């Protein structure tokens, strides 16, 4: 049995409704190779904060309140991190193949933990107005199904350069009052590139 260490960098684009942003990230990944085609992986990935803005309206709780609504803009920052465990299958080549390009698929389950911060451009009295999201700092969590495809090119001497395309699909829905919308959170697409270093036990 052999194992690999895989550091990489990645670019994320999140497509959640009303919460789209770009972020740069880094992943530290370990692979345990059970057979030429089958590998178990575990990774920890973390990203720079992604920033986006939205326009909202705070509506009065009582009809006697003036004004009846207050328009405002929120500036939000998300810092996404994730831990994932899963399986990698080489459907072309193998983990130790140094003759041709290796192509693989990824499937696993992850836990995403995100720090969120919302800032409003105007002060709103929440005792008199309903706001669609809260200001301030908080955290939210999601269980995810992690899917991806990738390819690697052997450099020789147990070194491989690789690139893959990944996504996290939410499998749990814990509503958070700090989100503009709780639908399809997260909905990212990441492209990653790095170096795989193969070791013997």
Buried (B, 14 or more C-beta within 10 A) or exposed (E): EBBBBBEBEBBBBBEBEBBEBEBEBBBBBEBBBEEEBBBBBBBBBBBBBBEBEBEBEBBBEEEEBEEEEBEBEBBBBBBBBBBBEBEBEBEEBBBBBBEEEBBBBBEBEBBBBBBBBBEBEEEBEEEEBEBBBBBEEBEBEBBBBBBBEBBBEBEEEBEBBBBBBBBBBBEEEEEBEBBBEBEBBBBBBBBBEBBBBBEEE
